[in-house]
Amino acid sequence: MTVTSVTADRTTIAVSGLNTVPVKLTVAAKYDTTNPDDNDLVLLVYIKRMSGTGPMTEMLSTDLPRTSGTVQNGVWSGPVHIPSTANGTYKVYGVSYGPYLTWQFGGMLPDPTPVDGPTLTITGTHQPKITAKVTPPVVPFGPNYTITWAITDRTTGKPYGSRVRAMLGVDNQCAEEAGGVNVLTTTGGLITHSYPSSNAEWINCLRIKSNPLDIAGLGLAVIRPGVVSAAPSKASAAVGTIVPVNGSVLGPAAFCPVVLQRLYGASQWRGVSTAKTRQSGRFTVSAQPAYKGLIPYRVYFPKCNRYLAGISRVFYIRGL
């Protein structure tokens, strides 16, 4: 694809709060094709921040339809929706073919054709701020949990005073157009939603959507307890013999360290073997009875990512 020019119907934009301001983009381009299926080709315009502050560092136009000419030599026009979270100086730097949803479902967007497009000066004020409170703060395995999401004006620290439309998602719903729960906040900017315990294994998110990119969003991983189980493969073994100890950490807590500890004296636990959990959360550490008699062991799981520290029940291996 050859891009002849990209223009914007305005280059100075002021936008506030949860609003968006449409800026019409016009692309003159040539696409070398004889395939009749390409007659409905749409284009996407890429825009990046050159300076400024705020969470929106890149923007993307809507799917731009061809408005005149032919696909081999034509003009495509349509809006980019400017949110308040875009604040600063932005530059049109590339054009690619779409539609956007094709790339959402099929992988990464193609590398855009570089262009020296217009510069947009955007003043974004009263940007939204999203926070979340998880109840209980440490989510056990089994019971439901709730998240209270709050949308406020970052400038004033207060809610916007109207009900705000948002979408709640889990896992890939946080990054793709893959469904979710559409909700409205209270006039105080709050949404309280109950989640099944299984959803705690994935990212939970709130998105304030626009077209095609979100105005703002927040994703979080809830805190889980470290629940460790472990058992020796043998109840007894000759002194010096290696005894595999198998166990797991609920979650699963994958690729996290675990430490087999042995009791020294009356109360001092010391590490004697280490390993990492597999993707399944399972692990194997090695015990080695050091003397004859009943020897206490346990497995310690240090805090790892969102999983808190935990300790297995004490188990025993008899040294023979």
ChimeraX attribute file (.defattr): number of C-alpha atoms within 10 A of each C-alpha:
attribute: neighborCount
match mode: 1-to-1
recipient: residues
	/A:1	14
	/A:2	15
	/A:3	20
	/A:4	14
	/A:5	14
	/A:6	22
	/A:7	16
	/A:8	19
	/A:9	11
	/A:10	14
	/A:11	14
	/A:12	12
	/A:13	18
	/A:14	16
	/A:15	20
	/A:16	16
	/A:17	19
	/A:18	21
	/A:19	16
	/A:20	20
	/A:21	15
	/A:22	16
	/A:23	19
	/A:24	16
	/A:25	22
	/A:26	20
	/A:27	25
	/A:28	18
	/A:29	22
	/A:30	17
	/A:31	16
	/A:32	11
	/A:33	12
	/A:34	10
	/A:35	8
	/A:36	9
	/A:37	8
	/A:38	13
	/A:39	13
	/A:40	11
	/A:41	17
	/A:42	19
	/A:43	22
	/A:44	26
	/A:45	28
	/A:46	20
	/A:47	22
	/A:48	19
	/A:49	22
	/A:50	15
	/A:51	12
	/A:52	16
	/A:53	14
	/A:54	14
	/A:55	14
	/A:56	20
	/A:57	17
	/A:58	15
	/A:59	22
	/A:60	21
	/A:61	25
	/A:62	23
	/A:63	23
	/A:64	24
	/A:65	18
	/A:66	22
	/A:67	13
	/A:68	12
	/A:69	13
	/A:70	14
	/A:71	22
	/A:72	16
	/A:73	15
	/A:74	17
	/A:75	22
	/A:76	23
	/A:77	23
	/A:78	22
	/A:79	20
	/A:80	25
	/A:81	20
	/A:82	26
	/A:83	29
	/A:84	26
	/A:85	28
	/A:86	28
	/A:87	26
	/A:88	19
	/A:89	18
	/A:90	22
	/A:91	20
	/A:92	24
	/A:93	18
	/A:94	20
	/A:95	26
	/A:96	19
	/A:97	19
	/A:98	19
	/A:99	18
	/A:100	20
	/A:101	14
	/A:102	11
	/A:103	13
	/A:104	14
	/A:105	11
	/A:106	8
	/A:107	9
	/A:108	9
	/A:109	16
	/A:110	11
	/A:111	10
	/A:112	15
	/A:113	15
	/A:114	14
	/A:115	18
	/A:116	13
	/A:117	19
	/A:118	18
	/A:119	20
	/A:120	22
	/A:121	21
	/A:122	22
	/A:123	18
	/A:124	22
	/A:125	20
	/A:126	18
	/A:127	25
	/A:128	24
	/A:129	18
	/A:130	20
	/A:131	15
	/A:132	18
	/A:133	13
	/A:134	18
	/A:135	14
	/A:136	13
	/A:137	13
	/A:138	15
	/A:139	18
	/A:140	16
	/A:141	17
	/A:142	9
	/A:143	10
	/A:144	16
	/A:145	22
	/A:146	17
	/A:147	19
	/A:148	14
	/A:149	20
	/A:150	20
	/A:151	26
	/A:152	22
	/A:153	19
	/A:154	16
	/A:155	12
	/A:156	10
	/A:157	12
	/A:158	14
	/A:159	20
	/A:160	19
	/A:161	12
	/A:162	12
	/A:163	16
	/A:164	20
	/A:165	15
	/A:166	20
	/A:167	18
	/A:168	22
	/A:169	23
	/A:170	22
	/A:171	18
	/A:172	15
	/A:173	19
	/A:174	22
	/A:175	14
	/A:176	13
	/A:177	12
	/A:178	13
	/A:179	13
	/A:180	18
	/A:181	12
	/A:182	13
	/A:183	16
	/A:184	14
	/A:185	17
	/A:186	17
	/A:187	13
	/A:188	16
	/A:189	21
	/A:190	20
	/A:191	20
	/A:192	16
	/A:193	14
	/A:194	11
	/A:195	15
	/A:196	12
	/A:197	15
	/A:198	13
	/A:199	16
	/A:200	22
	/A:201	17
	/A:202	16
	/A:203	17
	/A:204	21
	/A:205	23
	/A:206	28
	/A:207	23
	/A:208	20
	/A:209	15
	/A:210	16
	/A:211	16
	/A:212	16
	/A:213	20
	/A:214	15
	/A:215	24
	/A:216	21
	/A:217	20
	/A:218	17
	/A:219	20
	/A:220	15
	/A:221	17
	/A:222	22
	/A:223	18
	/A:224	21
	/A:225	18
	/A:226	23
	/A:227	20
	/A:228	22
	/A:229	20
	/A:230	24
	/A:231	21
	/A:232	19
	/A:233	13
	/A:234	13
	/A:235	13
	/A:236	19
	/A:237	17
	/A:238	15
	/A:239	15
	/A:240	14
	/A:241	15
	/A:242	14
	/A:243	19
	/A:244	16
	/A:245	19
	/A:246	16
	/A:247	20
	/A:248	23
	/A:249	26
	/A:250	18
	/A:251	17
	/A:252	17
	/A:253	26
	/A:254	19
	/A:255	16
	/A:256	21
	/A:257	17
	/A:258	28
	/A:259	20
	/A:260	24
	/A:261	21
	/A:262	23
	/A:263	16
	/A:264	12
	/A:265	7
	/A:266	6
	/A:267	7
	/A:268	9
	/A:269	16
	/A:270	14
	/A:271	15
	/A:272	15
	/A:273	16
	/A:274	16
	/A:275	15
	/A:276	18
	/A:277	21
	/A:278	17
	/A:279	12
	/A:280	14
	/A:281	18
	/A:282	21
	/A:283	24
	/A:284	21
	/A:285	22
	/A:286	19
	/A:287	22
	/A:288	19
	/A:289	23
	/A:290	14
	/A:291	13
	/A:292	15
	/A:293	14
	/A:294	15
	/A:295	19
	/A:296	16
	/A:297	26
	/A:298	24
	/A:299	28
	/A:300	23
	/A:301	24
	/A:302	16
	/A:303	15
	/A:304	15
	/A:305	12
	/A:306	14
	/A:307	23
	/A:308	15
	/A:309	16
	/A:310	18
	/A:311	20
	/A:312	20
	/A:313	13
	/A:314	16
	/A:315	16
	/A:316	17
	/A:317	22
	/A:318	18
	/A:319	19
	/A:320	15
